[in-house]
């Protein structure tokens, strides 16, 4: 159910520069008002806030006292979008390197190259994560409209190859007959004109989005009982599968790689004035089962953000809903960022921060916005990771980090912190492997 205070217009296929300009001015005015409000209410707190550029200086602020001013000199690292992961370790930890996940394509070398390690303090070492970006779709971005034709005339839909499913129906592997291109066919069952219009909204939203971390639309077909979206194909499974797989052993560094890509995709969506409104691990696909590249999917609930129209929504998956959705208040870009915080919490711990015994208890937990890091699952998690989450899971949406601010947070940018985190992970894996090898026979 969607309600708008003023009359809404159909989402256009192409957003004109004039529309974007007007929306940008209104958004900037809203942001300026929010900044003034923050400065008036918590000026003293902001003056005392510290940047958490490393694990030692980073503190967990569970209730989120405001947006910290992070000093630029602490953001010395970069996460390049080309090349393989290059992990810099001291000689005394080389023996643990074999325990790193091979899918990270780690290379070990001494730092610095002049071989003066004895004069370099350990805290001056850093880990530079150079992750290869997910591949672009094997076709150029295109503007799609639903055709009144039989999809079987153009594609071979493999009904036995089910890639996923949900409230809408199922996703099957398919092959274009003319080109041999492997794609994915999302078959959406529709029971009336209203549901059909909702699917067409999804098509219009996807027509506006062209980013490597967002799944791309290739074609669409419409019939009496269903609408079929033909999309880019990825076969790495849902991110949710990585969370529940006991053998996946997701580390904090793995989570950093995932969250950074999610934030990059959401940053682009927000720049295009699109709110996803249904972010969850099930709607994030891994490109392959061995790597850490992801693409965000399912734009069925996404909406164009129009500052003049105060949008309210009442849908989504309970445990990922933001407080403003539960309370049926106005939603905007920070609504997505709450969901990013929940996903980060789950990736680090395997736990859902607000999940109750039933939906009613879950929604009450969300409204209270109370969570903690007291479980043993967070025992070895950095304070900076906790700080990152705490700056997203804030009840008042104006206080949450934006996607752009999240991408500047030290947890995603500080290579020294990444080195410390990775060293702990490598040491832990090495210790565990030694314990297993030294265990008496029969145990």
Secondary structure, 3 states (H helix, E strand, C coil): CEEECCCCCCCCCCCCHHHHHHHHHHHHHHHHHHHHHHHHHHHHHHHHCCCCCCCCCCCCCCCCCCCCCCCHHHCCCCCCCCCCCEEECCHHHHHHHHHCCHHHCCEEECCCCCCCHHHCCHHHCCCECCCCCCCCCCCCCCCCCCECCCHHHCEEEEEEEEEEECCCEEEEEEEECCCCCEEEEEEEECCCHHHHHHHHHHHHHHHCCCCCCECCEEEEEECCCEEEEEECCCCCCEHHHHHHCCCCCCCHHHHHHHHHHHHHHHHHHHHCCEECCCCCHHHEEECCCCCCCEEECCCCCCEECCCCCCEEECCCCHHHCCHHHHCCCECCHHHHHHHHHHHHHHHHHCCCCCCCCCHHHHHHHHHHCCCCCCCHHHCCCCHHHHHHHHCCCCCCHHHCCCHHHHHHCHHHHCHHHHHHHHHHHHHHHHHHHHHHHHCCCCC
